[in-house]
């Protein structure tokens, strides 16, 4: 049984992994997988930008989780991030963020770029990943209405393309960045949960039950 440490997550995250057969642990030294969870925006200064007026971050949390990230990288422990957690791992792996995205607060379909499969997913965030060149883009969504903004301290930069990046993999840090919420329990999101665990196995080589 694979051991997972969940950082700052509520019971929904615990149930997500426990119901899939993972063992939940509370010590980093025991973890074979570390999951970073939802919450506040990532501090823009980490990726070299200034805060957008709509950005609400928690520098203390970022500092604490940066220590966990470094521990995992040093010890080759795979990491997965959900929503804010995925955005945090994107930033820590060299990416940046669109700090404000319009028209992306409703559920929609994403497309897996390797298989072409469509998956119905949640969308509750107002920011979106802007991956680095080291990222492998796994899944995107189309018809994202409105504009995406980021702020360099002087100019509000804007992007009005209709494709959004939903899932990213960073092999060099062993991170899977997953913006939707697989912990949501509605039956309409069952395929999202299955897709999430499929990616954990496919990209991080992590599954609930290890086969001897």
C-alpha positions as CSV (number, residue, x, y, z in Angstrom):
1,X,0.0,0.0,0.0
2,X,1.5,3.3,-1.1
3,X,2.0,5.9,1.7
4,X,0.8,9.5,1.0
5,X,1.3,12.6,3.0
6,X,-1.3,15.3,2.4
7,X,-0.2,18.9,3.1
8,X,-2.9,21.2,4.6
9,X,-5.8,19.2,3.2
10,X,-9.2,18.7,4.7
11,X,-11.1,15.4,5.0
12,X,-12.1,15.4,1.3
13,X,-8.5,15.0,0.3
14,X,-8.0,12.2,2.9
15,X,-11.1,10.4,1.7
16,X,-9.9,10.7,-1.9
17,X,-6.7,8.8,-1.3
18,X,-8.0,6.5,1.4
19,X,-10.9,5.3,-0.7
20,X,-8.5,4.6,-3.5
21,X,-6.4,2.3,-1.3
22,X,-3.6,4.6,-0.2
23,X,-2.3,4.7,3.3
24,X,-2.4,8.2,4.8
25,X,0.7,9.1,6.9
26,X,1.4,12.2,8.9
27,X,5.2,12.3,8.8
28,X,7.3,13.4,5.8
29,X,9.8,10.7,6.5
30,X,7.2,8.0,5.8
31,X,5.9,9.4,2.6
32,X,6.2,7.7,-0.8
33,X,4.0,10.4,-2.4
34,X,3.3,14.0,-1.2
35,X,0.1,15.8,-2.1
36,X,-0.2,19.6,-2.0
37,X,-3.7,20.9,-1.7
38,X,-6.0,23.9,-2.5
39,X,-6.1,27.3,-0.8
40,X,-4.7,30.8,-1.3
41,X,-2.8,32.0,-4.4
42,X,0.9,31.4,-4.7
43,X,3.0,34.4,-3.7
44,X,4.0,36.2,-7.0
45,X,7.4,37.2,-5.9
46,X,8.4,33.5,-5.9
47,X,8.2,33.6,-9.7
48,X,9.5,37.1,-10.1
49,X,6.2,39.1,-10.6
50,X,4.3,41.6,-8.5
51,X,0.9,40.9,-7.0
52,X,-2.1,41.6,-9.2
53,X,-4.9,43.4,-7.3
54,X,-7.0,40.2,-7.2
55,X,-4.2,38.1,-5.9
56,X,-4.5,36.9,-2.3
57,X,-1.5,34.9,-1.1
58,X,-0.1,33.4,2.1
59,X,3.7,33.9,2.2
60,X,4.0,31.8,5.4
61,X,2.3,28.8,3.8
62,X,4.4,29.1,0.7
63,X,7.6,29.2,2.9
64,X,6.5,26.1,4.8
65,X,5.6,24.2,1.7
66,X,8.8,25.2,-0.1
67,X,10.7,23.3,2.6
68,X,8.6,20.2,1.9
69,X,9.2,20.6,-1.8
70,X,13.0,20.8,-1.4
71,X,12.9,17.7,0.8
72,X,11.0,15.8,-1.8
73,X,13.3,16.9,-4.7
74,X,16.4,16.0,-2.7
75,X,15.0,12.5,-2.0
76,X,13.3,11.9,-5.3
77,X,9.8,11.6,-3.7
78,X,7.0,12.2,-6.3
79,X,4.7,15.1,-5.7
80,X,1.2,15.8,-6.9
81,X,-0.7,19.1,-6.5
82,X,-4.4,19.8,-6.7
83,X,-5.7,23.2,-7.6
84,X,-3.6,25.7,-5.6
85,X,-1.2,22.8,-4.9
86,X,-0.7,22.2,-8.6
87,X,-0.1,25.9,-9.2
88,X,2.4,25.9,-6.3
89,X,4.3,22.9,-7.8
90,X,4.2,24.6,-11.2
91,X,5.9,27.7,-9.7
92,X,8.4,25.8,-7.7
93,X,9.4,23.9,-10.8
94,X,10.1,27.0,-12.8
95,X,6.7,28.2,-14.1
96,X,4.7,31.3,-13.5
97,X,1.0,32.2,-13.1
98,X,-1.7,34.0,-14.9
99,X,-2.8,35.9,-11.8
100,X,-6.4,36.6,-12.8
101,X,-8.5,34.6,-15.3
102,X,-12.0,35.6,-16.3
103,X,-14.7,33.2,-17.2
104,X,-13.1,30.1,-15.7
105,X,-15.2,29.5,-12.6
106,X,-17.4,26.8,-14.0
107,X,-17.0,23.1,-14.7
108,X,-16.0,22.1,-18.2
109,X,-14.2,19.5,-20.3
110,X,-10.4,19.1,-20.7
111,X,-8.6,17.1,-23.3
112,X,-5.7,14.7,-22.6
113,X,-3.2,15.6,-25.3
114,X,-1.7,12.0,-25.3
115,X,-4.9,10.1,-25.6
116,X,-7.4,12.6,-27.0
117,X,-9.8,11.7,-24.2
118,X,-12.2,14.3,-22.8
119,X,-12.8,14.5,-19.1
120,X,-15.4,16.6,-17.3
121,X,-13.7,18.5,-14.5
122,X,-14.3,21.1,-11.9
123,X,-13.0,24.7,-12.1
124,X,-13.0,26.9,-9.0
125,X,-9.8,28.9,-9.5
126,X,-9.3,32.5,-10.7
127,X,-5.6,31.8,-11.6
128,X,-4.1,29.5,-14.2
129,X,-0.7,27.9,-14.7
130,X,1.8,29.4,-17.1
131,X,4.3,26.5,-17.4
132,X,8.1,26.8,-18.0
133,X,9.8,25.2,-21.0
134,X,10.7,22.3,-18.8
135,X,7.1,21.3,-18.4
136,X,5.2,18.7,-20.4
137,X,1.6,19.9,-21.0
138,X,-0.7,16.9,-20.3
139,X,-4.2,18.4,-20.7
140,X,-5.8,21.6,-21.9
141,X,-9.3,23.0,-22.1
142,X,-10.7,25.1,-24.9
143,X,-13.3,27.9,-25.1
144,X,-12.0,29.6,-22.0
145,X,-13.8,32.9,-22.2
146,X,-12.4,36.3,-21.2
147,X,-8.8,37.4,-20.7
148,X,-5.9,36.2,-18.6
149,X,-3.8,38.7,-16.8
150,X,-0.5,38.9,-15.0
151,X,1.4,41.8,-13.6
152,X,5.1,42.7,-13.8
153,X,4.8,45.7,-11.5
154,X,4.3,48.2,-14.2
155,X,2.0,46.7,-16.9
156,X,-1.0,44.4,-16.8
157,X,-0.1,41.8,-19.4
158,X,-3.0,40.1,-21.1
159,X,-3.6,36.9,-23.1
160,X,-6.9,36.3,-24.8
161,X,-6.3,32.9,-26.4
162,X,-9.1,30.4,-25.8
163,X,-7.0,27.4,-24.6
164,X,-6.3,26.9,-20.9
165,X,-3.6,24.7,-19.5
166,X,-5.1,22.3,-16.9
167,X,-2.5,19.6,-16.2
168,X,1.3,19.8,-16.3
169,X,4.1,17.3,-15.6
170,X,7.6,18.3,-14.6
171,X,9.9,15.3,-14.9
172,X,12.9,17.1,-13.4
173,X,11.1,17.7,-10.1
174,X,8.9,14.6,-10.3
175,X,5.8,16.8,-10.0
176,X,2.2,16.4,-11.4
177,X,0.2,19.7,-11.4
178,X,-3.5,19.1,-11.5
179,X,-5.7,22.2,-11.4
180,X,-9.2,20.6,-11.1
181,X,-10.5,19.1,-7.9
182,X,-10.6,15.2,-7.9
183,X,-11.7,15.2,-4.3
184,X,-15.1,16.5,-5.2
185,X,-17.6,13.7,-4.5
186,X,-20.4,14.5,-7.0
187,X,-21.1,11.5,-9.4
188,X,-20.6,13.8,-12.4
189,X,-16.9,14.0,-11.4
190,X,-16.2,10.3,-11.1
191,X,-14.3,10.3,-14.4
192,X,-12.1,13.2,-13.1
193,X,-11.1,11.2,-10.0
194,X,-10.3,8.2,-12.1
195,X,-8.3,10.4,-14.5
196,X,-6.4,11.9,-11.6
197,X,-5.2,8.5,-10.3
198,X,-4.5,7.3,-13.8
199,X,-2.1,10.2,-14.2
200,X,-0.5,9.5,-10.9
201,X,0.3,6.0,-12.1
202,X,1.2,7.0,-15.7
203,X,3.5,10.0,-14.9
204,X,4.7,9.5,-11.3
205,X,4.7,5.6,-11.3
206,X,2.6,5.8,-8.1
207,X,-0.5,3.7,-7.5
208,X,-2.5,2.7,-4.4
209,X,-1.5,-1.0,-4.2
210,X,2.0,-2.0,-5.2
211,X,2.0,-5.3,-7.0
212,X,4.8,-7.7,-5.9
